[in-house]
Amino acid sequence: MLKYALLIYYIFYIGAAFIWPSYRVWRQTGHNPFVLDSGDDIHSFVGNVFKLTLAVTAVTLIITVQTQVLLEEAYLQEKHGESYIEYCRRVPRWI
């Protein structure tokens, strides 16, 4: 019973905290509040900085994960030798 009560509470909370304010802004202005316009005002500048930061973070994360995977595979190959190489032949790289 508590499980369902928490689910209902969570749905109402998300609606009250995010969906309802966004709907009100859309009804008052006619603009989607989650879309950043491209113009010369500070709002557009902050949006562009956010997009740039998000892109740089994504690229950095991808490079970091790939580097970690390569280092880990080299370590495991050095530690376990031929048994790890045979394991790599049987199992796909990304499980």
N, C-alpha and C positions, 0 to 999 in steps of 0.2 A: 504494500500500500504506500509506504514511504517513497518507494522508487517512482511511482506514478505521480505522487504529489510533487516531488522534486522536478520531474520532467515538465509538468504543467507550470510550475513556478519559473523554471528556466525559459520556457517558451514565452510566458508573459513578460519576463524581465528583458529578454532580447527585443521583444516588440516595443516595450516602453522605452528602452534605452537607445535603440538604434532605428527601428523601422518607423515608429511614429514621428520622431523629429525629422527624419528624412522626408517622410510623406508631407509633413507640414511645410517644409521648405519648398518642396516641389509644387505644392498647391499655391503658395504665396508668390513664388517667383517664376514658375514654369521651367526652371532649370534643374537638372539632376545634380544634387549636391556632391555626388561622388566623381563627377567629371570635372577636370581642371581645364579651364579655358586657356587659350593661348593668346596673350595680349601683352601690353606694356605695363600692366599694373603690378603691384607687389604680390598679389595673389598668384598671378601667373609665374612670377619669378620664384616664389617659394615652391610652387608645384613643379617647376622645371628642376630646381635644386633637389627636390625629393626624388624625382624620376632618375636624375643622374646618380644620386646616392644609392638608390635601389639597384641600378644597373651595375655600379662598381661593386657593391656588396655581393650581388649574384655572381659576378665574374670571379671575385676573390674567393667566394665559397667553392665554386666549381674547381678552381685551380688548387685550392687547399685540399679538397677531398681527393682529387686525382693524385696529388703528390703523396698524401697519406697512404692511399691504396698501393701505389708503386713501392713506397718504402716498406710497407708491411709485407707485400709479396716477396720482395728481395730478402727480407729478414726470415720469413718462413721457409723460403727455398734454401737459405744458408743453414738454418737450424735443422730442418727435417730432410733435406736432400732429395733423393730420388722418390721417396714416398710422397712428398709434396708435389713434385712434378707429375706423378701418376694421378694424384688427386685432382690436379688442375685439368688434366686431360678428360677426366670423367665428369667433372662438375662445371657448369657454365660460370663465367667470371662473376657476373652479378646475379646472385641468388635472389 
